[in-house]
Amino acid sequence: MQENALTKKINDALAQAATLVEEKDVAAAADILRQEIEGVEKLNLYNDGQADYYDFNTLMEMVMFQSQHPEMQPVADIEEPLNRLYAMYGSLLLEQGKLDEAEDALAIAMDWNPMSADIAFEHAEIFKQKKDWEKLKELTTAIFPIAYKRREIAHCYRNLGYYFVEKQMWDEAVGCYLLSMSFADAEGRYQAELELKYIHEETEGQAQRPSIGAMRSYGEKYGFPIGPDAKIIETAMQYGKAMLANKKYEHANYFLDIAYKLTESKELKELIDNINKALK
């Protein structure tokens, strides 16, 4: 599908900004995005009252939103990458230490895409830098219901581990970093290992590895789940099986693969393998 003129203009600005970031000119990159945002805001887009307009990055994000907000009809997924525009601008402001301006930009990015864990993590990072630990915990626990990738769940637990370290609640911190490692990619595991090493040195080896029962108690007390969000798995399974029933194999594979990566279910693996055979 050919992109419209505004979409191309925004994508060009994002690409220019990315090049400038690679060249270590963050201020110039932010200035390009600021000018683009000013131009977009003058257009006063999508205020026609005909639908609730969002800019989702993936099909799963849109499906999660619809399943979590069935009362909102109709929901339209726009073409223009407005969440990326505001999110990148907010991230660049954050990098420059302009925390209040970054918060404003990232809040708008989340308005356009309330299902992006990556944007939500950037927003939470503001409060980490402000040393507002309670807000960091509050925002992090709110990400679990939209975290549908293993690396996102790992990031949630790393944030919680950081919170508990700052509170000098060492056993809780150790538990969160270990949980993080069970979902993380190589980079995420490395980050968690560094934090566990720090805890070991800081406590002179006194911090304990909590049992899974203890971690469940911590989760209940501090408002975070142990493992992936059950509703996300249910939604991915439901859509995957519906697509399979309608012989939409690529979409079925997409949703069931999300559920499989969160559950590592052998039955789902067999089902996905059969779908892949049908696609060949």
N, C-alpha and C positions, 0 to 999 in steps of 0.2 A: 504494500500500500504506500502510495506516494505521500510524503509528509507535507503538511501545509506550510505556508510561508513563515508563520510565527514559530512553529515547531523548529524549522530549519534555523531561524535566527537565534533561538534559545540554545539549540544544540551547538551552533557555531560559537556562541559566547562561552558555553561550558568547555568546549574543546580548547579555545584560546586560553581560558583560565587554567585548565589542566596543564597546558604547555608552560605557562608562566610559573606555575607551582613547581614543575620539574626544574625550571631555571632558578628556583629559590626566590622568585619575586612575588611573594604572597600579597603584598599591598596592591600591586598592579592587577593581579588576578581578582582580588576582591573588588577593585574599582570597576573592572569590566562587568562583573556580575551585578554590582550596585546599579550601574547605568541601565543594564538590561531589565532589572527589577523595576526601576522607575518608569521605564517605557511600558512594561506590562501592566503596571498598576494604573497608568493613565487610560488604558483600554477598558478598564472596569468589566472584565470578562465574567460570564456565567452568573449574572445576577438577575436572570429572567424569571426565577421562581418556578421554572418548569420541572426541575429535578434537583436532587442533591448531587453536586458535582465533586468528584474526587480524581486524583491522579495516582493510581496504583501502579507499582512496578511489575507485579507478577499476577498471574491468574489466581494463585492461592491467596494472595492478599485480598483480592476482591471477594473471593468466596468466603474467607474468614469474616470479612466485614458484613457481608449479607447474612451470614449465619448468626453473627453476634447482634445484628441490628435489623431483625426482620420487619420492624415497624417502619423503616425508612424506605419508602417507595415513591418514585423510581430512583435508582442510583445510577448515575452516569459516570463512566470512566473516560476522562478527557484525553485527547491526544498530546497536548502540550506538556512537556516535562517540568511542570511548575514545582513539584516537590523536590526534584533534583536541583533546580535553580536556587531555591531558598535554602536547601540543605547544604549545598556546597558553599554558598555565601556564608551561612552560619558557621560552618566548620572553619572557614578562613578567618572569620572574625574571632572565633575561639582560639585559633592558633596565634592570633595577634594579641590575645589577652583582653579583647573587648567583650567582656562576658555579658553585660546587659544587652548590648546590641546583638550578640550571638543568640542569646535567649529569645529575643523577639523574632529573629529570622527563622530559628529552628522551630519555634512555636507555630509559625505560619506553614512551614514545611510539613509539620505533623497535622495541621488542619487539612492540608491537601492529601496527605497519606497517613492516616492514623494507624495503619497496619505495618509500617516499616520499623522493624526492630533497630535497624542501623541508625535511622534518624533519632529514634528514642534514646539510643545509647549516647549519641552526641549531645542531646539535650541534657541527659543525666550527668555527662562529663562536666558541664558548666558548674553544677553544684558540688562535684568532687573538687574542682579547682577553687570554688568558694569555701571549701571545707564545711559545707552544710551537710553533715553526715546523715541526718535524719531524712532530709529531702532526697539525698542520693539513694537511700534504702527504699523510700516510698516510690520513687520513679522506677527503680530497678525491679521491684516486685511487680509493678504494673506492666512490665515488658513480658513476663512469662506467658500470659494468654495470647501473645502474638508472635512468640518465638517458635517458628516451625522448622528451623534448621539447627542441627546439633551445635554448630559453632555459636549460635545466638544463645542457646541455653548455657553453654560454657561461659559465655561473656557475662550472663546474669550472675552466675555463681562467683565469678571472679570479682564482680562489683560488690557482692555481698561479703566476700572474703575481705576485701579492702575495708568495708564498713566495720566489720568485726575487729580487724587489726587496729583501726583507729580507736575503737572502744576498748582495746586491750582484752577482748573476749577471745582468747587464743584458741580454745578447743573448737568453738564455733567457726572461727576463721579457717582452721585446719580442715574441718569437715567440708566447708564450702569450696576450698581450693581442690580438695580431692574429688568432690563431685564434679567440679569444673573439668578436671583432667579426664574424667570418664566420657565427656562429650566433646572435648576440644580437638581441634586439628593440631598439627605439630607446633605451630607458633603459639597457640593457646596453651598447650601443655608446657612449653618452655616458660611462658610467663608465670604460670601457676607454680612451677618448680622453683623459680626464683623467689616467689613470695613465701613458699614453704621453707626454703633455706633461710630466708630472713627471719621468719617466726622461730625457727629452731635456734638461730643464733641469739635472737632477742630474749628468748625465754630460757636459754641455756639448756635446751632439750626437755623442758618441763611440759610443753604443750602436748596434749594427748590427742590421739586419733579417736574421735567419737564413734560409737556404734551407730548402725543405721537407725536403731530405735531412738537413740539420743538425737540424731539429726532430724528425725520426724518430729520430735518434741520441739526442737529449735524452730523448725518450719512452722509448726502450729503457733508458737509463741510470737514469732517475728513476721509471720505472714508470707512465707514463700513455700512453693511446692517442692517435693522431692521427685525429680524426674520431669518428663515432658508434660505439657498440659493435656489432659484427657480429651477435652473438647476439640482440640486441634486434630488429634489422631482420629477421633470420631468423624469430624468433618471431612478429612482427607479420604478416609475409608468410604464414607457415604457417597461422595462425589465420584471416587474412583470406580466403585461398583456400579453406580448409575451409568457412568460413561461406558463401562464394559458391557452392560446389558444392552446399550444402544449401539454397540460395536464401534464406538469411537475410541479406538485402541490407543492412539497417541495420548489423548487426554486421560484415559484410564491409567496408562503407565505413569503419567506425570503425577497424578494424585496418589496412586498406590505406592509409588516410590517414596513420596514424602512420608507416608505412614510407615513404610518399611524401615526407613532410616531412623525413625524415632523409636520403633519397637523391636527391630531386628527379628521379626517374626518369620519362622521358616515357611509357614503357610503362605504368607505374602510374597516371600521370595519365589516360591514355586509358581504362584499366580503371575507374577511379573515376568518370570522366565517364559511362561506360556504365551503371554502377550507379545513379548519380543520375538518369539518364533512366528507368531501370526503377522507381525509387521514386516518380516523378511520376505 
